[in-house]
Amino acid sequence: MTGPEVAIASAASKVLFTKGAYDFFFKWNLDEFLLDRLKALVSSTKSLLTVAEMRQIQENTIDDEWFKKARFAVCDAEDVLDKIFTDVQKEEYRMGESPGTLNIVKEKLRYKGKDIVRSVHPCKKTREAEMSEIIKKLESVASQVSHLGLDSNNELAAIREMKGKPTSSVNDTIKVCGRSEDKKKIMKLLGSTGGVDDDLRVIPIVGLGGVGKTTLANMIFHECRSLSQSFLLPSLIPHKTQMDEDGTLKAPVFDVKAWVCLSDEFQVVDVIKSILEFITREKPALDGLDLLQRKLKEQLQGKKFLIILDDSWSEDRKKWDDLRTPFLVGQSGSRIIVTTRSIKVAEIVTSVKGFFYQLNLMPKDECWSLFESVAFPYGSEGASPTLKEISRRIVDKCKGLPLSIKMIGGLLFSYGNDEMKWKSVLESTVWSSKSKILPSLWLSYYHLPRYVQQCLAYFSLFPKDFEFQMEEMVMLWVAEGFIERTPESEQYEDVARGYFNHLLLNFFIQKSSSDSSQFILHDLVHDLAEYVSRGLCVDLFDINLQSRRFCYIHKEDEMSLCKSKVQKLKRLRTFLPMAKSYFVLAYLDKKF
């Protein structure tokens, strides 16, 4: 089983399936058959979900509602088991360390001697009724196996046997490969002078998801120097674009640079605040569009600036007009780069009618160079001719998308030079998947350890382009109970950091372009996390009454709506308010 439901193998569940749990059932005259039946059904449903997930990837023939029904049934089982686990823990705490069966019998006899009624657990009927109800749900899920055609999946079984060695810190040493011609062209647009739009030129970069728009913008952003954000003295930096002796265009120099990642439906106020924070390194203590526009104008007045607006989706022209207003006070030569998948967005933001820069699929030779840097970080000279041939065929299947190449390259690196494993990846039926998720992402995901899979699925709780710190996520994963049992010498937080680094080194997580201390998920990886969580993690406008986790990004006009909806979530395990002020946190604390 994949995703959050794998948490059924938590410490609570493991303890419940040990002798201590059966001692507890014996003492309080609870039906042990129900526990055995529940254990068997949970295990079989986990396996069934895993097979169903692979079948859905390959054929896209399984109804989404079946997945939700199965996953919610497993979660209901976990809830009941957690209640019983709490009962067991209370009993062990009352009696000291876990007693043997003989002591339990003596204890039970003492109870009978005092009061026969007290030898029956006060929640006996409730616990047994709850287990019976969940068993019926799980049996209903299992009854549809033949109808859905969910027999065993040989490929999935093979994948489970093909776990590679833990990856090293290769990710940290990989250089950006390719896109040199694209970078030169964008640099020329940044540095050229003249034309009616020279006061403020907006350069939209348009391309498919995973084609490398953000990577290209990031290369340009870090190559262009800034007077206010440079370690060099301003007097030593020329304030105009120059050419090297060989005729290569030098990177332009700007007074101010800023990078902001836009959400799907961004708020202009939030974007301006982010730009101000990037420039001043302080959170603005202002609210209201007019005040923020004036403050940003003060920061940009008479200065030559470069601002990157990454991953724009909004087709609201008024939002762009409101956002653009403070930029008009900049010095001649100021530039804005907007990355987007949408030509319509590009047409709205461009400063020259009909102009945008189309970022095409990566050329074959650059694809191979990128793959080589990931799968063969120490060089491919030692690889056999067969392995190289398999590699080139796998690269072709990535269809010129750098994200796909990096993901699959990281996976293959973990296999060393095992030709059989590489060949199994090449021949996987996932490449012909009808799913909206990239095949390379699926393959990489299914080769993750199960306990790391659930950590990745947890990111569906947050909105796209949400930036986070490693330690924040580590604490959340530990609190959620996602961490496998560890030796006494190892702290849970250290294990969680290992999970985080595993995702980072396999390109599921990447460093933020705007803040090196923050991390972010690529949109396509976030789509994967949402897909595998399927309704377990929701936001304010995607409520399912059986959802377990809820994240709320504060907007003052939605407070009452948030309260009314959250109160309906009777099975909620996690309520995570992402407030932007202490006022909001205090308000939520009073209301919930």
N, C-alpha and C positions, 0 to 999 in steps of 0.2 A: 504494500500500500504506500502511496506517496502523499506528500503534503501534510497539512496539520493533523489529519486523523491518525498519523503514525504515532502520535503522542499517547495512544492507547497503551503502548509499551512503556509507560511511565513507571516511576518507582512504585506508585500506588498500585498499579495493575500487577506488577511483578510480585509484590508482597502478598496480594490477594490470592495468587495462585500457588502459594507456598503452604507448608504444614500449619503455620500460624493461623491462616485464615480458616482452615478446616477445623482446627481446635476451637476457634471462635464459634463456628457454625454448630459444632457438636455441643458445646457448652450451653448455647442459647436455643438449642433445638430448632435451628433453621434448616431448611431443605438443601442439603449438599448437592442434590441432583441439579438444582437450578444453577448453582455456581459452576458445576461441570459443563452443563449445557451452554451457559453463557460464554464460558471460556472457549469452547469449541467453535461456537458461532462467530465470536469476535475474530478468532484466528482465520476461519474460512472466509469471512467477509473481507478481511484485509487482503487476502490473496486474490479474491474475486475482483476487488477494486483495482488492484494492480494490473491484472489481465485486461479488465475493461478499459483502463486508461490507454494501454497500448493498442487495443482494438480500435478505440476512438481515434487515435492518432492516424492509424493506417487507413481506416475506412470511413470515419466520421458518420457512423450509422447508429450510435447509441444516444438515446434521448438524454438531454441534460438533466431532466427531472429525476431520472433513475439514479444518476450520480448523487444528486442532492439527497434523495431518499436514503441511499446507502450510507452516505457520509454522516448524515444527521442521526441515523440509527446507531452508528458506531459511537458518535459523540454522546448520545443518550446512554449508551452502555457504559461509557467512561464516567458519566455523571453519577450513575447508580453505584458503580464500583468505588468511586471516590467517597461516596457516603458510607459505604460499608467499611472502606479503609479507615475512615475517621472513627467509626465505631470500634474497629480493631485496635487502633492506636490509643483510644481512650481507655480501653480495657487493659491494654498492656501497661499503660501509665499508672492505672489504678493498682495493678497487681505487681508492679515492678517489671523486671525483664521477662521476656516471653516465656511462660511456663510450659512444662511438658504435659502430655495427655493425662498422666497419673494425677498431677497436681490439679489439673482442670476438673477431673472427676471428683476429687476431694472437695474442691471449691464448690462444685455444683451440689454435692451432697450436703454441704454446710448450708447452702442456700435453701435446699429443700427442708432441712431441719428447722430453719427459722421461719420460712414462709414460702410455700410451693409456688406461689404466684410470681415471686421475684426471680425464679429460674427461667422465666420466659422473657425474652428480650422485649422491651417496651415498644420497639418498632418492628417486631417480627412480621406482622401482617403487611405493614407498609413496604418493607424491604422485599418480601417475597412477591408481593403484587407488582412492584416496580420491575423486578427481574423477569417475571412472567410476561409483562407487557413488552419489554425490550426484546425478549426472546421471540415473541410473535412478529415484531418488526423485522428482526434479522432473518427469520424464516421466510417472511414474505419477500425480502430482497433476494434470498437464495433461490426461491421458487422460480424466479425469472431467468435463471441461468440458461436453460435450454432454449427459451424463447429468444434470448439475445444472442445465442450462439457463442457463449463465453466458455469455450473449452480451454484447455491449457495452451499457453503461448510459448512455443519452443524458443523463439528469438528472445523473448523477455527473460526466460530462464538462462539463456546463454549470456545475456547482458549481466545478470546478477553474478555469474561466475567469472566475469571478466574485469573485476575491480582492479584498477591499475595501482601502481605504487603512489604514495603521497607526492604531490608535486612540490618542487622546490621554489625558490623565489625567482624563477625565470621571468615572471611578469615584470619585475622591477628592472630587468636589464634589457627588455625589448625596446628597440628603437622604432620610431614611426617609419614605416616603409612605404614608398610610393608617394603619389600625389605631388611630386615636385613641380610638374608642369602646371597643375591647378594652382599651386601656391604662388608660382611666379605671376600667373595671370591676375590673381586676386591682389597681390602686392602691387602690381602695375595700376590697378584700379584705385587702390588706396593712395598711392603716391602721385598719380598724375594730376596735373593742374589744368585749369581752363575749362570752359563749358559753362552752361547756364546753371548747372546744379553744383558748382564748386563750393558754394557756401556750406551746404550739407548734402553729402552724397550717401544714399542708402543702398547697400549692396545685398540683395537677397540671394542666398545660396539654396537651391532647390535640388532635392534628390530623394531616392527611396530610403525607407527606414533601414539602418544598418550599413548604408553606403559610405559613411565616413564624414558627414557634414560637420558634426561637432568636433571630430578629430582635426579636420582641416582648419576650422575656425580657431581651434586651440593652438595649432602650430603657428598660425598667423599672429594670434594675440600675444603669444610669448616671445615671438621674434621681434615684434614692434616694441621699441623701447618707450619708456615714459619718463618725462623730466621729474614729475612729482613722486614717482614710485621706483626710482632707479637708485642703485648704490653708487653710481658715478656722479661726479659733480656736474651740475647743469652746464657750467662753462666749458666742459670737455665734450659735450654732446652737440653735434650740429643740429640746427632746428629746421632742416629742410631735407627732402629726399635727395640722395646722392647716388652716384654709380661707382662701383668698384673699378679697379684698373682693367679687369677683364670684361667690363661692360655689364656685369651682373647688377641688377637693381638692388640697392640697399634697402633694408626695412625702414619704413617711415618712422619718424619720432613724433610722439604726441605728448602734450602737457599732462593729459589725464587719460587713464584707461579704466574701463569697468566691464564686468561680465555678469549677466543675469540670465538665469534659466527660467523660461516662462512656463506656466502651467497651462493646461488645456483651455481653461476659461479664466485667464488672469484678471486681476483687478489692477487698474492703473495705479492706484494709491500704493499697493504693495510693491509694484515694480519700481516706482520712484523711490520708495523707502530702501529697497535693495540696492539701487544704484548709489544713493547717498551713503549707505553703509559701506559699500565697496570703496568709494572715493575717500571718505573721511575716517573709516575704520571705527565709526561709532554709530550706535543705533539712533536714528533721528527721534527726538522727543516731540514730534509734531503729528497732527492728524488733520485730515481734510485735504482735498485735492488742491485747492488754491494755495494754501500755505506751503504744501510740499513742492508744487511747481515753482513757486518763488524761491524756495530754498535751493532747489536744483539749479535754477537760473543763476543764482549767486555763485554756485560752485563752478559753473561752466562759462560764465560771462568772459568773453574775450579769449578763451582758451581753445586750443586745438585738441580735440578728444577722439578717442576710439571706443565705441561701445558695442559689445556683442550681445544680441538678444537671441538666445539659443532656443530652438525647438518651439517655434511659434505656430499656433493652431487657430487662433481667433480670427474670424472673418468680419469682425465688428469694426467698421471704418471709424466710428466715433471714438472707440478706445484708442485706436492708433493716432488720431488727431490730438486727443488729450495727452497722450504720451509724448508725442512729437513736439509739442509746444515749447517746453523748456530747452530743447536741443537747438532751437533756431538762434540762440544768442551766442553760439560758439564761433570760434575764429574760422576763417576760410580754410578749407582742407580737412575739416572735421568729418569723420566717417562713422557710419553705423552698419554693422553686418547683422543680417537676420537669417537664421537657418530655419528651414521649413520643408515639409514634404508637399505642401500645397502650392500649386501655381497661383491659385486665387489669392492666397495670402500674400504671395510675392508681388502680385499686381497691385494690391492695396498699399503695400509699404514702400515700393520702389520710388526713387526720386526721378527716374527717367521712364516715361511711359513704355510699357512692354518689355523693360529690361530686367533680366535676372540671370544669375550664373547657374547653369545646369551642371550639377556634379554627376557624371555618368558612372557606370559600373567600372570597377578597377580593371585595368588591362591585365592580360594573362601573366606577363613577366613580373609585374608588381605583385600580383596575387601569389605567385610562387615565392617571391622574396619574403613576403609577409609570413606565409605558411612556414617557410624554412626557419625564420627567426623564432617562431613559437615551438614548432615540433622538433626542430633540430637546432636548439640554441647554441650548441657548441660545434655546429657545422655538420653537413650531410655527407662528408667524405666517407665516413665509416658505414653508411647505410648501403645495403645490398641493392643491386639493380632492380630486383623485384619490389623491394620496399619503396624505392623512388617511383616506380611505375604506378604502384598502388596510390602513393601520395598524390601524384599528378591527376589521377582519375578522381580522387576525393576532392581535390581543389576545384576541379571542373564542376563538381556537384554543388559547390558553394556559390556558383553563378555570379562571381565578381563582387560579392558582398564581404567587405573586410571583417565585419562582426562575425559572420559565419566562419570565416577562415580562422580567426583567432580562437573561437570557441572549440572548433573541431581539432585545431592544432594543439590546444592545451590538453584535450582528451587523449590524443594519440601520443603526446609526449609522455604521459603517465604509463603507457604500455611499453616503453623502451623500444626495442627493435623486434618485437614479437610479430612476425609477419601474419600469423593466423588471426591475431586480434585485429590488426589493421585491416585485413581482408574482410573480417566480419562486419566492421564499420562500413567499408565500401559497399558490401552487398546487402546492407540492412534495408528492409522494406520501408523504413521510416523516411527515406529519401523521396519516396513517392507519396508521402503523406498529403491528405486533403485538408489537414488542419491549417488554421491561419498562423500558427506558430512555426518559425523556421525549423526545418528538420535538424539542423546542426544544434539548435538549442535543445530540442527534445533529446537527442542522443547524449549530449553533455549532461543534461538534467538526470536522465535515467542511470547514468554512471556515477552520480553522486551517492555517497553513503546516505541511508534513509534519514538519519538524524540531522544531516545537513540539508536534505530536501525540505524538511519541515521549516527550517530556519529561512530558507529562500521563500517558501510559500507565505511566510509571515509578512513579507514586504508588501503583500497585496493589501494589507491594512492601511498603508500610507498612500497618499496621492502620487501620481507620476511627477517626476522631477523633484521629489522631496529629498533634501540633503540631510545627512545624519552623520554622527560621530560613531566610531567603533565602540567606545565604552558605553554609550547610550544603548546601542543595540545589544551588547553583551549583557547588560543588566536586565533588559527586557526578556531576552531568551532564557536567562536563568530563572527569572520570576515566573515565566510561563511553564517551566518544567521541561524544556526541550533538551536539556543536557543529559547525556548518557551517564550512568553510574561510573565513577572514576575511583582510582586508588586513593587511599587516604592522603597520600602525599601530594595529590594534585587538586587544586582548587577548581570549583565549578567555573569560575570566571576565566581561568586559564584555558580550560577546555573550550569554552565558548569563543574565546579569542582564536583558538585553533580553527573552529568552524568558520569564523569570519574570514580568516586568512585563506582558508580552502576556497571559499567563494571568490575572494579577491584574485587569487592566483589563477583561477580558472575563468576569469573575465565575466563572472556573473555580477560582480560589484566592480565599480571603477571609481577612481579618485575624481572629485569635483574639479571642474576647470576654474571655478571662481574662488575656491578656498582649499588649499592642499590638506587641511586638517579634516575636511568633510568628504563624504562619499555619496555616491548616487547610483541608481540603477538605470541602465539604458531602457528606453521606452519598450523595446521588444522583449527584454527580460522581465520587465514589469507586467507585460501582457501574459507572459508565461506564468508568473506568480499568481496573477488573478485567475487564470484558467485552472490551475491545479487546486486552488483553494475553493472555488465554486460555492460561493454563498456563505462560507464560514466566517469570512471577514467582510464587513460592509461599512458604507458611509451613510450619511444622513438621508440621501435620496435613493438608496438601494437596500432598504430594510427588508429583511426576512425574519419572521418571528422566531425562527429556530437558529438564527445566527449566534455565534459564540463570541465574536470579537467585533468591537465597534470603535472606530477612530473618528474624532470630531475636530475639524479645523475651524476655529472660532470665527463666526461672523455675528456681530451684535444683533442683527435683525432676525437671526434664526434661533435665538436662545430658547424661546418658548416652544418652538417646533422640535428642537432637539430634546427638550425635557419630555414632551408628550410621546415622542417616538421611542426613546430609550426605555421608558417605563413599561413599554409593551414587550420588551425583550426579556422574557422570563428565564431563558437559559444562558444569559450573558455571563461570560467569564472575564472578559477584558473590556474596560471602558477607558479609552485613552484620549483625553482632551488635549489637543495641541494648541494651547492658548498663546496669544502673542503679548499678553500683558498680565500682570499680577491681579488686576481688577477682575479680569475674566475668570481666572482660576478661583478667586474668592467667591465670585458669583456662582460658579458651578458647584463649589464646595457646599454652599448653602442650599442649593436646589436639589441635590441628589443625595 
